């Protein structure tokens, strides 16, 4: 059975930017895990989950799928997002309050990813629930890295905070109704969200990497 692509131009650009996110996140995971520490592996886990979400999102937005396949993809996507946020929040906790605290909350945050999947399936606008969940985690992390930057207690904290701020802007765009054209290509709110997130990833990775040294 051959795969068919969706005709919608905005869905195509959304799928394309998802592919870019997947590749960039996977490279970021490998780059951070070269440090071979617990914190590096948790950060690597966050970006690996983001890479999985990007690949699944590309398929969901770019391919014509049956209802069962579509529903399965979105379930896996919700779990990937939940795992990403769990790893992210745990790593931020370790940076702000010590590795012991990060290790303590990690299993509960990862378990919460599967509860998140249940919530998104029961609500008609489940992705909005993820945006709220992600924004709460990002705001929590932002307060940690702003505090660390102000106290000069961690290398790269300012850059990490800047990357988180960009990610928050991306989340706000995703929940909007923005549309634009870039280089003749149409982008809706999902595609613009992805473009801002693509810009945020190297900023985040630069800050995280500096803090791992």
Secondary structure in CASP SS format (residue, H / E / C, confidence):
PFRMAT SS
TARGET T0000
AUTHOR 0000-0000-0000
METHOD secondary structure of the structure
MODEL  1
X C 1.00
X C 1.00
X C 1.00
X C 1.00
X E 1.00
X C 1.00
X C 1.00
X C 1.00
X H 1.00
X H 1.00
X H 1.00
X H 1.00
X H 1.00
X H 1.00
X H 1.00
X H 1.00
X H 1.00
X H 1.00
X H 1.00
X H 1.00
X H 1.00
X H 1.00
X H 1.00
X H 1.00
X H 1.00
X H 1.00
X H 1.00
X H 1.00
X H 1.00
X H 1.00
X H 1.00
X H 1.00
X H 1.00
X C 1.00
X C 1.00
X C 1.00
X C 1.00
X H 1.00
X H 1.00
X H 1.00
X H 1.00
X H 1.00
X H 1.00
X H 1.00
X H 1.00
X H 1.00
X H 1.00
X H 1.00
X H 1.00
X H 1.00
X H 1.00
X H 1.00
X H 1.00
X H 1.00
X H 1.00
X H 1.00
X H 1.00
X H 1.00
X H 1.00
X H 1.00
X H 1.00
X H 1.00
X E 1.00
X C 1.00
X C 1.00
X C 1.00
X H 1.00
X H 1.00
X H 1.00
X H 1.00
X H 1.00
X H 1.00
X H 1.00
X H 1.00
X H 1.00
X H 1.00
X H 1.00
X H 1.00
X H 1.00
X H 1.00
X H 1.00
X H 1.00
X H 1.00
X H 1.00
X H 1.00
X H 1.00
X H 1.00
X H 1.00
X H 1.00
X H 1.00
X H 1.00
X H 1.00
X H 1.00
X H 1.00
X H 1.00
X H 1.00
X H 1.00
X C 1.00
X H 1.00
X H 1.00
X H 1.00
X H 1.00
X H 1.00
X H 1.00
X H 1.00
X H 1.00
X H 1.00
X H 1.00
X H 1.00
X H 1.00
X H 1.00
X H 1.00
X H 1.00
X H 1.00
X H 1.00
X H 1.00
X H 1.00
X H 1.00
X H 1.00
X H 1.00
X H 1.00
X H 1.00
X C 1.00
X C 1.00
X C 1.00
X H 1.00
X H 1.00
X H 1.00
X H 1.00
X H 1.00
X H 1.00
X H 1.00
X H 1.00
X H 1.00
X H 1.00
X H 1.00
X H 1.00
X H 1.00
X H 1.00
X H 1.00
X H 1.00
X H 1.00
X H 1.00
X H 1.00
X H 1.00
X H 1.00
X H 1.00
X H 1.00
X H 1.00
X H 1.00
X C 1.00
X C 1.00
X C 1.00
X C 1.00
X C 1.00
X C 1.00
X H 1.00
X H 1.00
X H 1.00
X H 1.00
X H 1.00
X H 1.00
X H 1.00
X H 1.00
X H 1.00
X H 1.00
X H 1.00
X H 1.00
X H 1.00
X H 1.00
X H 1.00
X H 1.00
X H 1.00
X H 1.00
X C 1.00
X C 1.00
X C 1.00
X C 1.00
X C 1.00
X E 1.00
X E 1.00
X E 1.00
X C 1.00
X C 1.00
X E 1.00
X E 1.00
X E 1.00
X C 1.00
X H 1.00
X H 1.00
X H 1.00
X H 1.00
X H 1.00
X H 1.00
X H 1.00
X H 1.00
X H 1.00
X H 1.00
X H 1.00
X H 1.00
X H 1.00
X H 1.00
X H 1.00
X H 1.00
X H 1.00
X H 1.00
X H 1.00
X H 1.00
X H 1.00
X H 1.00
X H 1.00
X H 1.00
X C 1.00
END
